[in-house]
Amino acid sequence: MSNTTATPTKLRSGDWGARVEGAAAVGDTIQITARSGKSWIATVDRVVWTGSGATICSTRRAATATPRTVKGNGRTATVSGGRRSRRCTTDGNCSSFGLSCFDCDTDY
């Protein structure tokens, strides 16, 4: 992962991208931090503009390699970066943990 500072920015297309301090290239993995303090890992899809010591680029959220564990209400839920990897481990009770999964959100 790159150690450069990146912030979210709205692109002319209307999509969200990132403003990277310094240089960024397609395929780079960057950490974007919003003013609210929320941060996430993203991959550079396309460089839109470079100049004045910054790079504007379109991004996509990078897949998380390791699942995270969330505890609540005496239960433990494993979340794998928003991707469906196995059946819901909360017995259809993701909303109690402040989570969302494919199995709980999809009507069969």
C-alpha positions in Angstrom: 0.0 0.0 0.0 1.2 3.5 -0.8 2.0 5.8 2.1 0.6 8.8 0.3 -2.2 11.0 1.7 -5.5 10.8 -0.3 -8.9 12.5 0.2 -12.2 11.8 -1.5 -13.1 14.2 -4.4 -16.0 14.4 -6.8 -15.0 13.9 -10.4 -16.5 15.8 -13.4 -18.3 12.6 -14.4 -20.2 12.8 -11.0 -18.4 9.7 -9.6 -16.3 9.8 -6.5 -12.5 9.5 -6.8 -9.5 10.5 -4.9 -7.1 13.5 -4.7 -3.6 12.0 -3.9 -0.8 14.2 -2.6 2.0 13.4 -5.0 2.1 10.9 -7.8 -0.2 7.9 -8.3 -0.4 5.3 -11.0 -3.0 2.9 -12.3 -3.0 -0.2 -10.0 -1.6 1.6 -7.0 -3.3 0.9 -3.7 -4.0 4.0 -1.6 -5.6 4.8 1.7 -8.3 7.5 1.4 -9.3 9.4 4.5 -12.4 11.6 4.7 -12.8 14.7 6.9 -15.0 12.7 9.2 -12.1 10.4 9.9 -13.5 7.4 8.0 -10.8 5.8 5.9 -10.7 2.9 3.4 -8.3 1.2 1.0 -8.9 1.8 -2.7 -7.1 0.9 -6.0 -6.4 3.5 -8.7 -8.4 2.7 -11.8 -7.5 5.7 -13.9 -5.4 8.9 -13.5 -7.7 11.8 -14.5 -5.3 14.7 -13.9 -1.8 15.4 -12.5 -0.3 18.7 -11.6 0.6 21.1 -8.7 1.9 18.2 -6.6 -1.3 16.2 -6.7 -3.0 13.5 -8.7 -6.8 13.2 -9.3 -7.8 9.7 -10.0 -10.8 7.4 -10.3 -10.8 4.5 -7.8 -12.5 1.3 -6.8 -12.7 -0.1 -3.4 -10.0 -2.6 -2.8 -11.0 -6.1 -1.7 -10.1 -6.8 1.9 -8.0 -9.9 2.3 -8.9 -10.8 5.8 -12.4 -11.0 7.3 -13.1 -8.8 10.4 -15.0 -10.0 13.4 -17.7 -7.9 14.9 -19.1 -8.7 18.4 -22.5 -7.7 19.8 -25.5 -9.1 21.7 -23.4 -12.0 22.8 -22.9 -13.2 19.3 -20.0 -12.9 16.8 -20.4 -12.2 13.1 -17.6 -12.5 10.5 -17.7 -10.0 7.7 -15.5 -10.5 4.7 -15.2 -7.0 3.2 -18.8 -6.9 1.8 -18.3 -9.9 -0.4 -20.4 -13.0 0.0 -18.1 -15.8 1.0 -20.4 -18.0 3.1 -23.8 -18.1 4.7 -24.7 -15.5 7.3 -23.2 -16.4 10.7 -25.7 -14.3 12.6 -28.8 -16.4 11.8 -30.3 -13.6 9.7 -29.7 -11.1 12.5 -27.1 -8.8 10.8 -29.0 -5.6 11.6 -28.5 -6.2 15.3 -24.8 -5.9 14.7 -25.1 -2.9 12.5 -24.1 -5.0 9.5 -25.6 -6.0 6.2 -25.0 -9.2 4.2 -26.2 -10.7 1.0 -28.3 -13.5 2.7 -30.1 -11.1 5.0 -30.7 -8.4 2.3 -31.9 -10.7 -0.5 -35.5 -12.0 -0.7 -35.4 -15.5 -2.2 
